[in-house]
Amino acid sequence: MKMKWLNVLLCGYFFTIVEAAPAGAGPYIPTKGTFRVLAVFVQFRDDTWDHPCPSDAKKGWPAAKHAIPEWARGSKLLHPKKARRYSKGSLSDYFAVMSSGKFHFIGDVFPHLYLTPQPFAFYSQKEKRGRAYLTAKIIDWLDINGVDFSRYDNDDDGDVDFILFLFRHWKTELFTPGAGYQGISGFGFNKPIIKDGKKIIGIFPGSGTMQRGNYTLANCRSIVTHEISHFFFGSGHFSRIGSFGIHDGNAFCYAMSGYERELLDWITPREISPGKTVTLTDAITTNRYFKLKSGHGSEYFLIENRQRKSIFEKGDCVEGALPAQGLLIARIRPNVTKSSRITWVTADKTFTINDKGKAEDAFQNGATVLLEPSRAYFAQPASSATPPFQLKILRQKGTKLTIRVDTVKNETTH
């Protein structure tokens, strides 16, 4: 009888490659209930490179150890069963927190490292033994070593839902020459592999992802959460979200933005209207967000207080903490192209498509912000322009921010 293994998906920051992505926007996996996945750690035989921070066995994944990292053992990365509470900082904990307890991301880490039989150069795309070849070999190895792939067909539709191949390190030319990505959604093979009567699909949206650079738990979690965001939101990226969300692909990923959580029905922002005063607690740990409708079509502003109280915003030595602390305001335009759907209204007014985020982006106590509807986008004539809003941070007590929103009289957007 085969052992019971579950699992996870893959990661990537800087940017991600999504293969053969359909026009749909997802989600391609459930966003509610329990979702089991299988995580497999992989290292090339001749991989001797160590990330300078850290290379010790407890916090990092040293090259010379030739074993899965300590931070992935037991339930430190994934819990095997649904629970009320998960190991702090684990992937199971992450999605339980982000989903407000609606999505249980559980699974097992296969307990043995796959150390490649051949050195890195053997698996080059040039030699026609790239990731499709290597992934198929690992799948065969898992099958021989007792994995029951039917365990990962969560909806019993005949397909394996998710395998996460977590590589310690690879040179970018291995899988796509010249492409510098951390993760890729898909395994590279076009014809499904059948194991235990279930299809393992190699093209997105298929049976998982693969990623490199999993040197610490926070580093791995950043890439994993970005890769799974493609299965939530489809191909492409929200290209102006930076490190304040997970679906940008240009930055280290911490906690999800309010917009991403709202899209998945994991939080429900409260509507605020002009003339109201409200207090915002830390968004991630209390799920408190406010929505201000602009008056132009479906456009609105989403307001969140990010105070780095969550473990998921603290980072580690590979990447520091969330780059900004304070009030963040996102302009949401649901009907524009995906890359521009969310943009940050920042305190220093310099946030661009290439920004990852910085301390000056957040608004602090005493700040006054003019929020102007996007009249140009909605093609509204000047005579019907909606007056802008003025948001002011009245006071801060600890990590709580009290704000007031008013309509600006006798002005129009310009």
N, C-alpha and C positions, 0 to 999 in steps of 0.2 A: 504494500500500500504506500502511495506517495505521501511525502510530508506536506504539511500545510504551510505554504508560504504566501504572503500578501505583498502589496506595495505602492509605489510612488512614480513621479515623472521627472522630466529633466529641466535643466536650467540654462540660463544664459543672460549675461549682461554685456554691455558694449553694443552688440546687436545679435539678433537671432535670425536664423534662416528657417523659413517654413516652406516645405516642399509641396508643390501641387495643391496649393490651398484653394478650396472652393470659394465661390463668391460670397457664401453665407457668412454671417458674423458670429456663429456659435450661439449658445454654448454647445459643445460637442460631448461633454461629460455632465453628469448630474451636478446640480448646485445645492441640493438638499438631500438629507439622508446620509447613509453610510457608503463610503467608496473605498474599496480595497485595492491596493496596488503592490507591486513587487519591486524592491530596490536591490540593485546588484552593483557592487563596487569592483572596478576594473583598474589594473595598472599594467603598463607596458614593462616588459622584462628589463629593459635597459633604461628605465626612467630613474635617474639619480638626482634630478633637480628638486631643490627644496625651496618653498616660499620662505623668505626670511622671517616671517611672522605667522605662526610659530612653527617650529619643527619638532617640538616635544610631543611625546606620544599621547598625552592627555588632552591637550588643546588643539593639536594639529594632526597632520597625517604625514609623518616623515617617510621619505622615499625608501629608506633602508629597512623599514619594518616588514614590508611585504605582507600586510594584513589589513583588514578593514579597520578604519580609525576607531579609537576608543569612544569618540563622541557619537558613534552610530550604533553602538552595541546596546543590547537590551531594548528599552523603550525610549532611549535618548533621542532618537530621530523619528521613529514611528511606533505607535502603539498597535499591538496585534488585535485588540478588541476595542469596541466602542466603550467610552468611559465618561464619567461626569467630569473628571479632570485628567489632564495629560501632563507628561513631563514638561516642565517649564522650558520654553524655547524650542521645543520639538516641532516638526512639521504638523503633527496632529494637533498640538496646542495652537499653532499659528492659525490654521483654518477654523478651528473651533472659536477662537477669539474674533477673527475677521468676519465670520458668518453669524456671530451672535448665537452660537450653539446650534445652527441649522445644518451645518455640513461637517461630517465626521470623516476626516481623511486619515485612514488607518492602513496598516499593512505590516509586512515583515521585511527586514533586511536579510537577504540571503547570507548565512553566517560565514561563508568562505569567500576570500578574495579570488577573483579571476585574474591570475597572473599570466599574461600572454605567453604562449609557447615560443614565439619568435620575437625578435627585437622590433622596435618601432618601424624601421624602414621596410620591413617585410610587408606591412599592411598599408602601403602607400597606394593612393589612387592611380599613380603612374603605373604600378605593377598590377593593376586591376584586382587588387585585394584590399580595397578600401573598407569603409564602414559597413557596407552591405555584407561583405564577406565575413568580417570580424563579428558583427552582430549575430549572424546566423550561427557561427561557431559557438558563441557564448550561449545562445538559446539551446543548441544541442547539448552543451555541457550541463546546463541547468536541468534539462530533461533527464539526462543520464544520472544526475545527482539528486533526483527525487522530487523536483518541483512539479506540482500538479497545476498546470496552467488553467484548468477549468475553474480554479478558485478565484480567478481574476476577471471572470465574466460576470460582472455585478448585475447586469440586467438580463442575463441568460439569452442574449441574442446571437450567440455563436462566435463572438469576437472577444479576444483578450482586451480588456479595457486599458490597462496601463502597466508598463514596465519602465522603470527608470534606470538607465545605465549611467552610473556615476564614475567617470574616469578621473583618476588623480591628475593626470597631465597629458596633453598631446600637443604636438606642433600643428599649427593650423593647416598646413598643406596636406595633412593626412586625408581629410575628408573632402574638402573643397579647396584646391590650390589657390592661394592668395587671399582667402577669406579669413578674417580674424574674428571669429565668433566664439562665444563660450558654450553655447548650446545649440542644438538643432532638433526641430520637431519632425521626427521620422527616422527610420532606420536605414533607408537607402535601397531596400529591395522592393521590386514591383509586384512580385507574385507572393501572396500570403504564405506563411509557413504554418503548417497544421501540427498542433501538439495537443494531445488529450482531447481530440475532437473539436478543438477551438482554433480559430484563425488568428494568427499574429500578423497584423497589417503594418506594412513598412512605410506607407505614405500618409502624410497628414491629411485629415485628422485620423490617425490610426491608433496603434497600440502603445504609444509612448514617445519618449524623447531620449536624447543622450547629451551629456554635458561634460566639460572638463573643469579643472580648477577648484575641486572641492576640498580645500585645505583646512577649513575650520567649519564648525556647525553653522555659524552665521553666514559665511561665504557660500556654503552649499545651499542654505535656505534661500538666500537671495536669488540664486540662479534657478533653483527649482520653482520658486513662486512665479518668477517671470515666465518660465516655459509653460507652466500650467495656465498662465493667463491667456495664452493663445488658444487653449481649449475652452476657455470661458468666452473670449472676445474675438476669436478668429485671427486671420492673418493680418499683417501690418501692425502698426503701433499707434498708441496715443502719443504722438511725437513731441508734445509740449507739456509733459507731466513730470519729467525728471525723476529725482529720488523720492518725490512725494507720493508716488504710486508704484505699481509693479509692471505696468504694461508699456513702458517707454522703450526699453531696449538700449538706452544710451547711458544708463546709470545704475549704481548699486541699488538694490531694492530693499526697502524696509517694510513698514506697514502699508496696507492698501489705502488709496485715497478714498474720500467719501463717495466720489462719483462711481468708482469701480464697485464699491460695496453696494451702492444704491442700485446699480444696473443688475446686480445678482439678487436683488431683493433681500439683502442681508441687513440693511439698516433702512429706516424710514425718516428722512430729514423732516423737521418741523418747519412749517411755513411761517415766515416773519413778514409783517407788513409795515409800511411806514408809520411812524409814530409810536413804535413799540420798543421797549427796553427788555433785553434778555441776558441771561448769564450762560456762558459756555464753559463747561468742564472739559477735561482732556478728551478729545474725540475718540481715540483708540480704546481707552480703558472704560469709557462710559457710554459710547455709541451716541453722543449728542452732536447733532449737526443741524444747521438751519438753512432753509432755502428761501431766496428772495426772487420772486418772478420779475422779470425786466419789463413786462408789458408788450414785448415784441415776440409774437408767435410762441414757440416752445423754449425760447432762451430763458435761462435763469442763472442766478449766482448761488454757489454752494459755499457755505461758510463753516470752517472747522478750526478748532483750537488744538494745535499739536504741541505738546509739552514734553515729549520724550519720556513719559512715565512708563510706557510699555517696553518690555525687554526687546521687542522687535524693532524699536527705534534707537537702541543703544549701540548696535554694531559691535565690532571687535577690532583687533589690531590690524586686520586686513583692510577694513573700512571703518572709519570712525562713526560717530552717532549721526542721526538724521541732521542734515546740514542747517536746518532752520528751526527755531523754537518760537512759537507765538501764533498769531492769527493768520490763517491762510484763506484766501478767497479765490475760488475757481469760477471762471465764466464757462457755462455749459451751453453748447449749441448742438442739440441732438441731431439736427438735420444737415450738418455740414459734413465734408469729407472726414473720415475717421481720424486722420492725423491731427486735425485742428479742432476736434470735438470738445476737448477740454483744454483751456489755457489758464494760466495763473495770473491774477491781478496782483502784482507784487509791490512791495514797499519801495524798492529802488527802481521800478519800472524798466528793468533790463532783461526780464526773462525771455529767452528765445528758444528756438527749436533745438539748439545744441546745449542748452543749460542742463546741468545736473541738479542745481540748487545750491544756495549759499545762505548764510545767516541773514543777510540784508533783505531776503525775499519776504520774511514774515513781518507783519505789522505789530507794533508794540503799544503798550499803555499810553494813551493820550493821542494816538494817531487818528487822523481824519481822512477818510477815503471817499473819493467821488466815483460812483459806479454808474457808468453810462451804457445804456443799451446799444447793441450793435445795429444801428439804423442802416448802415450801408449793406450789411449782410441781408437784412430782411427787405431791402429795396423800398423802404418807407419814404414818402415825400417829406420834405423838411417841415411842411405845415402841420404834419401829424406826429412829429417827433415827441416821444414820451420824455417828460422831465427826468433827469438823472436822480439818483439817490445819494444821500450822504450817510456814510456809516462812520460812527465815532466810537473808539474804545474809551469808555468813561472811567474805568478803574480796573485794577488787577489786584486780586487777593489770593496770594499763593499762586496756584496754577489756574485759577478761575479768572475769566475775562468777562466783564459786563459791557455790552455794546448797545448802542441805540441807532436805529435807522430812521431817517426822515427824507421826505421828498424835497428836492431843491426847487424853490419857487422861481418863476419868471426866467427860467433858463431852458435852453434846448441843447440836445447833444450836437456835437460838431466834429 
